[in-house]
Amino acid sequence: MSTPKQVIEMARKAGARMVDIKFVDTFGTWQHFTCPIEELTEEVFSEGFGFDGSSIRGWKSIEASDMLALPDPATAFIDPFNAVPTLSLTCTIHETGTREPYIRDPRGIAQRAERYLEATGIGDTAYFGPEAEFFIFDNVQYDSRANGCFYTVDSIEGVWNTGREEHPSLGYKIRHKEGYFPVPPADTQQDIRNEMALTMMQLGVKVERQHHEVATAGQAEIDYRFDTLVRAADAMMVFKYVVKNVARKHGKTATFMPKPLFGDNGSGMHTHISLWKKGKPLFAGNEYAGLSELALYFIGGLLKHARALCAICNPTTNSYKRLVPGYEAPVNLAYSARNRSAAVRIPTYSENPKARRLEYRPPDPAANPYLAFAALLMAGLDGIQNKIHPGEPLDKNIYELPPEELKRVPQVAGSLLEAIEALEQDHEFLLKGDVFTREFLEMWAAMKRKEHDAIRLRPHPYEFFLYYDV
């Protein structure tokens, strides 16, 4: 849907009785409120829906809380999970007095990043193709109190269930790191992933494939077609919404937490990126792996700012339990056409110049996609503007490098605190074009420090195993 009139006609034909107004908060969670369909007029697309922003994490204080949600007609779909026919619209957030875009609205930040790209003259379109992995569990329980804490997740696929009484137990369990790509009956979730994929397609997300991922216990991946920065982030929000709600429909639970299991692969969000100008790909050329010099400079910017990017692209304490060597984790700040432990991989599936792109592998699906994609674009553009060459590619097996050679390969941040400190030292590239603001980044760092401290101050269950008898 490209116009308000078309959206209203779409709602009429579908018999919609309600309209659901969705927007993304600071940390990447969809929020919503719902109105009768009679409230949806052509004027509201420019005038907005008023709401109180004081209870949204990291947003307004209570004395200045009035905000406007302006629907984007291109995001319209009929929500498949509501009993009452309901039209869904994604919004950007504006101030009530000035009607200016709200500087902390992640979707607005992503829109400013797209405008900044055009203003540089380097290109006019940035395409992003995220690959978000996730787990589908049968049960999850957790608690944290002053006198104790625990968590437990379970899946009928989990290798730890080989001895469970299942009346009968059939024995098809996926061993650690062997979930890529066994057919059924070992893969028990083909049908649920198909339903997720088909539902996404119904809502306008162009799915390319779905499959079981490496880990035991229901790790999954569904890939969708690349799109422009804001549209790719919009699709990621629909993606997560569908995955979680289809799982719930089947009595299961889905999580995008980067590392829910010890001893097996975590969930990443490898992100494919390319720049275009006037319909022509800018990353194709005669340099390494068929890249252009401009693409190499883009990689140079990503690698230079990688540790700071971690604070936005790997924004949880749990993120750094995934970013460790040995689990296909892209911890090494290098680029390669073959090496999946390098932060930047150059896909070589096709020789078509239009397919030439790079894959930035450190991000995980806990990231707010609007912020993550905007930050990645800004880092790459900084590399182009300052002609930051990434050096020589690393095509060796990093895990077999001698220690003295491995020490010379820089790595991503090792913790959320390290990432925050890196962002505090290295953020000027994000401020260009007023895409991010200093005030936003200070708020982000302060709230992420609180998360770090919340974990740091609590005893860990494994500490009792190690230290109780000291």
Buried (B, 14 or more C-beta within 10 A) or exposed (E): BEEBEEBBEBBEEBEBBBBBBBBBBBBBEBBBEBBEBEEBEEEBBEEBBEBEBBEBEBBBEEEEBEBBBBBBBBBBBBBBBBEEBBBBBBBBBBBBEEEEBBBBBBBBBBBBBBEBBBEEEBBBBBBBBBBBBBBBBBEBEEEEEEEEEEEEBBBBBBBEBEEEEEEEEEEBBBEBBBBBEBEEEBBBBBEBBBBBBBBBEEBBBEBEEBBBBBBBBBBBBBBBEBBBBBBBBBBBBBBBBBBBBBBEEBEBBBBBBBBBBEEBBBBBBBBBBBBBBEEEBBBBBEEBBBBBEBBBBBBBBBBBBBBBBBBBBBBBBBBBBBBEEEBBBBBBBBBBBBBEBBBBBBBEEEEEBEBBBBBBBBBBBBBBBBBBBBBBBBBBBBBBBEEBEBEEBBBBEBEEBEEEEBEEBBBBBBBBBBBBBBBBEBBEBBBBBEBBBEEBBEBBBEBBBEBBEEBEEEEEEEEEEEEEEE
